[in-house]
Amino acid sequence: MLDWMLAPFLLLWPLSVGLTYLIGISLANDALDRSLASKARALAEQMVWSKERNVAKLSADLTTLLADDDVDAHFYRIDNASGAFLLGEPELPALPIEQLLDDGLVSFRTVDFRDSTLRIAALRRERAAGGNTTEDGAALLAIPPMMKGDSVIVYVAESTERRTALAREIMKGILFPQLLVVPLMVVLMWLGLRRGAAPLERLRANVMTRSADDVRPLEAPDAPEEVAPLINAFNDLLARVEREGAAQKQFIANAAHQLRTPLAGIKLQTELALRSMDDDERTEALNKIANGTARTAHLISQLLVLARTEGATTDSLPFADIDFTLIARDVVATAYPNASGKQIDLGFDAPDDPVIINGHADLLRELTSNLVDNAIRYTQSRGHITVRVLHATDDRGPMLEVEDNGVGIAAAERELVFERFYRVIGAGESGSGIGLAIVKEIANRHRATVSVHPPASGAGSLFRVLFMRNGQRVA
């Protein structure tokens, strides 16, 4: 967590320092440019004209004007209106006249001069008439009014070393305090996170010391508020694990009981067959052994299918688009001899064109087979069973229906029949009680819904499996 907090900070901190530096330099340059412009205006004010000599003079030199500034780092030049040199440093670069601003406005430019970089302020100023003094302090004659264009151009330049030095001072003023504050802030953040994570460390220790079957809810009243949803979600998971564990234990107990009964019968009939001297009794015992073995094998097969379905993952059970009509037709054809043996009319109704379902072919075959086998088991002799495959419509997805006119299921038991090892009392048929549980598990794997309803005739049961349409479950 500290890494995630520090990473953005360490990335943004140099950017913040750089932006602060640029802003500081910009403000410093503005201030120094204004100072340089003031010097240019002051120098222009000191410009006088000697009529007798017809020359320009300065009533105060640059040293006096600069006062406390570094004189050696400053240069000046004064030109007439046409750009001809009058006073100052003749080698100081001048700006093209067309680039100068209007009278009284200062233009700035950075140039290279004598192995250094200068910042130049250029000012065009009209020469006004008035009383001035000569070098010896005597009053000059009044200067006649100037003609239009009779002006001077004043250049004042200073070395950029001053600006560079100011930039270094600004950077020091920014960096040094931050270099002290940042480590302190990191330490405080680490201490704060360590203190805030202490409840999580205690929670981790609590979980690590628990046994594998301890699914009590976690308690961390002093945990950070942001962690509370995680703890609640984990407690919900523990509750589900507890329910699943209890269901698995019950399932194992029921499965052991279901297996113990036929195995005990097989053992008993085997002992009878071994002791019996009568061929007819021995044959009857062997037939019971064969029937018990068949029921046990069927139960084991059902248990394996249920375990395989429950423990399967998406990778181990890849789905594909399947023509469900072919699967249902094959299941009906396979079940037909069993139905015919009970004199049951087993019918199949499906459209001519394919009914496509995205699913696992073997699981869909097991689902259909269990529904048909259940219908045959609980339909009396000379009854009828109809298996239907229906296309999707505007308000629902593809659908499988298995309708019979057998003993039926009471309304109170229609949800219970999908539980493991549940059998309808008084139905008069033996079974494992997990066939419909397998149907429900496979339906859930396909995000389908399975339900049981009374048929239109009122007698028997109608099992309906509603699949998704276009990836969406539709009621």
C-alpha positions, 0 to 999 in steps of 0.5 A: 500500500505504501508503494502505491501511495509513494509511486505517484508522489515520487512521480509527481514531486519532480513535476511539481518542483519543475513547475514551481521553478518555471513559475518562479523564474517567470515571475523573476524575469517579469520583475527583472524586465520591469527593472530593466525597463525602468533603467531604460526610461531613466537613462532616456530622461538623462538625455540632453542636447547641446545646441552649440555643440550639436551633440547629445549628452547624459546629465547623469552617467550609468554608474549613478543610475544603477546605484547598487546594481553591478555596473560591470554587468550593464551596458547601454547604447543610444541611437538617433531616430535613423539608428545611427550610434550616438552614445554608449557601447557601439558594439552592443547589438541594436534591434531593427527599427521596424521591430521597436514598439511605439514611443514610450513602450519597451521592447526586450530581446536576449542576445549574445555579446562578448562571450556572455548572454545579455537581456536588452531593453529598447526604448524609443523616446521623442526628444522634447524641448526644455531647459537642460544643463551642460556638463559644467552645470551651466544652463543650456539654451532652449532646444527648439521644438523637435520635428516629427521623427526627431527621437532617440533610441535607448538600449540598456542591457544586463547580463543574464547571470543575475537571472541564472543566480536568481534561478539557483536561489529559487531552486534552493529555496524550493528543494532544500525544505522539500528534501527535509519534509519528504523523508519525514512525510514518508516516515509518518505515512509508514507509521500511519499505515503500520498502525492502520494495518495492525488490525489486519495483521491480527486478523491474518494471525486469527485466520492462520491459527484456525483449523480447516473446519473452523468456519466461524465468522471473522471479527475485527471491530477495530479494522479500518472502515474500508476493509469492512466490506471485505470482511463481510464478503469473507464472512458470507463466503465462510457461511456458504462454505459451512452450508456446502460442507453440511450439504456434502456431509449429508450427501455422503451420509445419504450416499453411504446409506443408499449404497449400504442397502443394496450391498447388504441385499446382495451379500444376503442373496449371495449367502442364500445362493451359496447355502441353497441346495434347491436350483430354483431358490439358487436361481431366484437368489442370483436374479436378485443379486443381478438386480441389486448389482444393476441398481447399485451400478446405476446409483454409483453412476449417478453419484459420479455424474453428480460429483463430476458436474459439481466439481467441473470448471469451465475449462473441463466442460467446454461449451459449444453450439449444439443441435439439441433436437438430435440429443433429445431424439437419441435419448428417446430412441435409447429409452424406447425399449424400456418404455415399451416393456411397460407398455408406455406410449413414448412420443417425441415432438420437435421442429424440423430445423435445428434448435441450437443451444450453447452447452455441453453435449454429454451433460445435456444428454444426461439431463434429458435421459434422467427426465425421461427415465424418471417419467418412465419410472413413475408412469403406470402401464399403458400410460403415455409420455411426450418429449418436446423440444421447442424453439425460442420465442420473443419472450423465452429461450429454447425449451425442453418439456417431458410430460407424462400422465403418471402418479404426479407430484403434489404442489408442496413437493414440486421443489423438494423433488430436486433435492438429493435423495428425496423420493415422493412417498407412496409412489411405489417405485424404488430409485436413487433419489438423485436423478432430478438433483442431477437435472437441476445441477446440469441446468444450473451449469447451463444457466437454465431453469428447471421446474415441474408443473401439472400438465394441461390434462391435470394428471401426471407431471410436466417437467420443463427446462428453459434455456438461455436465448442469445446468452440471456436468461429469459423467463 
